[in-house]
Amino acid sequence: MQGVDQVQPSIAKRASSGGVLLLIGLIILVVAWNYPVGRLTQMGPGFIPRVVGFVICALAAAIIAIDLSAPSHARGEKMHWRGLIFVSAAILIFASVVDRVGLVPSMFLAVAVSMLADFDARPLNILVYATLATLGGWLLFVVALELPIPAFWR
């Protein structure tokens, strides 16, 4: 139960996460602004960065609006460090081993490590989910989209 005298975060603190995200989106837009955009059927190198920049800015504006319109909320829960650590580790593992071992083993490792972020994950659940997610990724990227990513070791 929360006490009545709990300190409310200031407007600047509530809007800071959206502000940082807005700054990132604007930096992406500034960097990509002079790149050729092309058309939807023949995208130039600036098309995706510009779309990503606009989407990030829109999400940031929504976050700022939500944070500023709900001033009665007190501080949230503590930071979930376990999730941050394991999901970040999974991304780093995938990025560092995909070129050496291929898509399938690196995706399996990344999914399995990221599932360790959940306190309730059991080894069998991790194995089944990582296998199904890897199968889905292989079917999508290698079979359906025919991306030039080796599935296994070279």
Residue, then its C-alpha position, 0 to 999 in steps of 0.5 A: m500500500q502506498g503512503v499518501d505522502q509519496v513524492q511525485p516526480s517532477i514534470a521534467k522527470r516524467a517527460s525525460s524518457g520521451g524527450v530522449l527518444l524524441l532527440i534520438g528520432l530527430i538526430i536520425l531524421v537530420v542525418a538521413w535528410n539528405y539521403p535520396v529517398g526514392r519511391l516505394t517500389q525502388m527505395g533509396p538509402g534514405f527511405i528506411p532511416r526517414v521512416v524510422g526517424f518519423v516513427i520514433c518521433a511519433l512514439a516519443a510524442a505519444i510517450i510525452a503526452i501520456d507522461l504529462s497527462a497522468p501527473s497523479h502516478a507515483r514512481g513505478e516499480k524497481m528496475h527489472w535488471r534481469g530482463l535488461i541483462f539477459v535480453s541485451a546479452a541475447i542481442l550481443i550473442f546473436a550479433s557476434v555469432v551469426d556470421r560464424v555459425g549461421l542463422v539457426p544456431s545464433m537465433f536458437l542461442a539468442v532466444a534461449v538466453s533472452m528467455l532466461a529473463d523470465f523467472d518462471a521459464r523452465p528448461l523444457n519451455i526454453l527448449v521448445y520455445a527456442t526451437l519453434a522460434t528458430l524454425g519460424g525464423w528459418l522459414l521466414f528469412v531463409v525459405a520465404l524471403e530467400l535472404p542470403i544468410p547461411a542457415f548453418w556453419r559455412 
